């Protein structure tokens, strides 16, 4: 393990000490390891700008569909299996052409 020395403002130092004294952590090392691990997980879970853009576009498309459904603009008696069978057949015919 690597040792790192940091200086904390009194307020943060007191917070860390209270957390340890309350039994939430065994010692200050455990406190900081836990806090840094949580922060690391949050950073690694962030989406890239491209993924954020894709997600925004997907949300916009979903909202369009929700709005259409609320206006009653839906396909009645839609059979997913038939639809997929048609799409697969169309794809197969394009591949064999």
Rosetta silent file (secondary structure, phi, psi, omega in degrees, C-alpha in Angstrom):
SEQUENCE: XXXXXXXXXXXXXXXXXXXXXXXXXXXXXXXXXXXXXXXXXXXXXXXXXXXXXXXXXXXXXXXXXXXXXXXXXXXXXXXXXXXXXXXXXXXXXXXXX
SCORE:     score description
SCORE:     0.000 S_00000001
   1 L     0.000  145.063  177.461    0.000    0.000    0.000 S_00000001
   2 L   -93.173  138.825  178.751    1.133    3.529   -0.715 S_00000001
   3 L   -97.393  134.332 -179.356    1.102    6.057    2.086 S_00000001
   4 L  -128.240  133.266  177.498   -0.239    9.537    1.320 S_00000001
   5 L  -103.507  132.074  177.799   -0.145   12.543    3.650 S_00000001
   6 L  -132.265  156.878  174.414   -2.899   15.148    3.391 S_00000001
   7 L  -112.787  131.690 -178.533   -3.858   18.261    5.291 S_00000001
   8 L  -113.786  146.313  169.138   -7.529   18.777    6.084 S_00000001
   9 L   -60.765  152.569 -177.396   -9.415   21.853    7.191 S_00000001
  10 H   -53.231  -41.297 -178.028  -10.413   21.546   10.848 S_00000001
  11 H   -60.138  -44.341  179.681  -14.077   21.018    9.949 S_00000001
  12 H   -71.326  -37.121  177.865  -13.311   18.026    7.730 S_00000001
  13 H   -61.952  -42.905  177.794  -10.820   16.609   10.196 S_00000001
  14 H   -63.403  -39.623  178.542  -13.467   16.748   12.920 S_00000001
  15 H   -62.095  -45.205  178.612  -15.968   15.046   10.625 S_00000001
  16 H   -61.333  -48.057 -178.971  -13.547   12.214    9.908 S_00000001
  17 H   -61.842  -41.078  177.863  -12.727   11.792   13.590 S_00000001
  18 H   -63.158  -39.489  178.938  -16.419   11.771   14.572 S_00000001
  19 H   -63.144  -41.286  178.856  -17.117    9.110   11.944 S_00000001
  20 H   -69.190  -45.974 -178.774  -14.326    6.938   13.326 S_00000001
  21 H   -64.241  -29.925  179.781  -15.317    7.549   16.957 S_00000001
  22 L   -76.161   -6.548  178.190  -18.938    6.691   16.142 S_00000001
  23 L    88.013    8.309  178.696  -17.754    3.285   15.003 S_00000001
  24 L   -70.232  -28.058  179.332  -18.584    3.811   11.346 S_00000001
  25 L  -139.413  152.997  178.878  -14.938    3.058   10.495 S_00000001
  26 L   -73.070  -34.110 -179.249  -12.142    1.343   12.384 S_00000001
  27 L  -159.917  176.485 -177.551   -9.680    4.141   11.669 S_00000001
  28 H   -66.206  -32.784  177.253   -9.063    7.144    9.419 S_00000001
  29 H   -59.184  -46.745 -179.957   -7.369    4.982    6.794 S_00000001
  30 H   -62.287  -38.544  177.401  -10.522    2.904    6.420 S_00000001
  31 H   -57.343  -53.639 -176.123  -12.589    6.104    6.190 S_00000001
  32 H   -68.869  -35.674  176.749  -10.529    7.517    3.334 S_00000001
  33 H   -62.271  -42.843  179.729  -10.250    4.198    1.495 S_00000001
  34 H   -65.411  -47.258 -179.035  -14.032    3.869    1.599 S_00000001
  35 H   -62.008  -44.733 -179.792  -14.681    7.453    0.516 S_00000001
  36 H   -67.531  -34.587  177.222  -12.171    7.242   -2.338 S_00000001
  37 H   -64.754  -42.867  177.470  -13.573    3.894   -3.472 S_00000001
  38 H   -62.068  -45.754  179.455  -17.076    5.363   -3.653 S_00000001
  39 H   -62.222  -43.518  178.840  -15.776    8.365   -5.600 S_00000001
  40 H   -58.486  -44.986  178.991  -13.807    6.113   -7.965 S_00000001
  41 H   -60.549  -41.953  179.675  -16.947    4.050   -8.665 S_00000001
  42 H   -63.785  -42.683 -179.855  -18.927    7.211   -9.422 S_00000001
  43 H   -64.298  -43.071 -177.536  -16.278    8.501  -11.819 S_00000001
  44 H   -70.420  -23.205 -179.618  -16.042    5.168  -13.623 S_00000001
  45 H   -84.465  -11.740 -179.767  -19.836    4.959  -13.988 S_00000001
  46 L   -63.351  143.344  179.202  -20.093    8.309  -15.752 S_00000001
  47 L   -83.653  150.105  174.387  -21.093    8.107  -19.376 S_00000001
  48 L   -70.227  166.358  178.669  -18.922    9.453  -22.135 S_00000001
  49 H   -60.427  -38.250  179.754  -20.171   12.487  -24.066 S_00000001
  50 H   -65.496  -42.383  178.512  -21.084   10.223  -26.979 S_00000001
  51 H   -66.585  -37.410  176.696  -23.045    7.907  -24.687 S_00000001
  52 H   -61.646  -41.506  179.431  -24.774   10.903  -23.090 S_00000001
  53 H   -65.630  -42.208  177.534  -25.801   12.105  -26.556 S_00000001
  54 H   -61.950  -42.214  179.986  -27.111    8.657  -27.477 S_00000001
  55 H   -64.638  -41.428  178.060  -29.058    8.487  -24.225 S_00000001
  56 H   -62.988  -41.496  178.674  -30.560   11.949  -24.808 S_00000001
  57 H   -65.363  -41.484  178.586  -31.609   10.938  -28.333 S_00000001
  58 H   -63.344  -43.573  178.099  -33.146    7.714  -27.036 S_00000001
  59 H   -61.616  -39.894  178.500  -35.073    9.601  -24.357 S_00000001
  60 H   -63.799  -42.737  178.149  -36.368   12.028  -26.996 S_00000001
  61 H   -63.257  -40.907  179.081  -37.515    9.113  -29.183 S_00000001
  62 H   -64.330  -40.533  179.655  -39.229    7.469  -26.232 S_00000001
  63 H   -63.909  -37.879  176.574  -40.999   10.726  -25.388 S_00000001
  64 H   -59.881  -45.314  179.895  -42.267   10.970  -28.967 S_00000001
  65 H   -64.102  -41.269  178.546  -43.692    7.448  -28.658 S_00000001
  66 H   -63.054  -44.645  178.865  -45.272    8.230  -25.284 S_00000001
  67 H   -60.580  -43.348  178.453  -46.856   11.390  -26.699 S_00000001
  68 H   -62.471  -43.628  179.957  -48.208    9.436  -29.680 S_00000001
  69 H   -63.274  -39.781  179.389  -49.637    6.743  -27.423 S_00000001
  70 H   -65.855  -28.659  176.655  -51.307    9.371  -25.222 S_00000001
  71 L   -84.991   -1.099 -179.767  -52.956   10.822  -28.348 S_00000001
  72 L    83.604   13.370 -178.986  -54.160    7.336  -29.292 S_00000001
  73 L   -89.477   70.032 -179.465  -51.805    7.064  -32.246 S_00000001
  74 L  -125.961  157.484  177.311  -50.931    3.412  -31.710 S_00000001
  75 L   -84.122  124.866  179.942  -51.051    0.340  -33.893 S_00000001
  76 L   -86.713  149.455  177.141  -53.888   -1.906  -32.834 S_00000001
  77 L    54.447   41.148  179.247  -53.539   -5.709  -32.825 S_00000001
  78 L   -79.250  127.573  178.976  -49.778   -5.517  -33.340 S_00000001
  79 L  -111.742  110.921 -176.893  -48.120   -8.933  -33.276 S_00000001
  80 H   -60.813  -41.863 -178.569  -44.418   -8.715  -32.526 S_00000001
  81 H   -61.961  -43.333  177.546  -43.739  -12.264  -33.762 S_00000001
  82 H   -63.768  -43.689 -179.791  -45.349  -11.545  -37.141 S_00000001
  83 H   -59.546  -48.134 -179.730  -43.494   -8.255  -37.428 S_00000001
  84 H   -65.149  -37.861  177.864  -40.137   -9.876  -36.662 S_00000001
  85 H   -61.950  -41.882  177.949  -40.835  -12.751  -39.055 S_00000001
  86 H   -63.682  -43.442 -179.420  -41.545  -10.211  -41.820 S_00000001
  87 H   -64.962  -40.778  178.512  -38.362   -8.275  -41.020 S_00000001
  88 H   -64.879  -41.973  178.672  -36.271  -11.471  -41.006 S_00000001
  89 H   -62.638  -43.365  179.226  -37.777  -12.548  -44.331 S_00000001
  90 H   -63.998  -41.290  178.701  -37.061   -9.147  -45.874 S_00000001
  91 H   -63.523  -44.918 -179.531  -33.493   -9.234  -44.587 S_00000001
  92 H   -61.921  -39.962 -179.021  -32.974  -12.782  -45.935 S_00000001
  93 H   -68.684  -33.781  176.426  -34.278  -11.805  -49.361 S_00000001
  94 H   -68.709  -35.596 -178.764  -31.894   -8.822  -49.497 S_00000001
  95 H   -69.846  -33.605 -177.106  -28.990  -11.061  -48.513 S_00000001
  96 H   -85.796  -11.177 -178.268  -29.746  -13.614  -51.244 S_00000001
  97 L   -79.616    0.000    0.000  -30.200  -10.973  -53.960 S_00000001
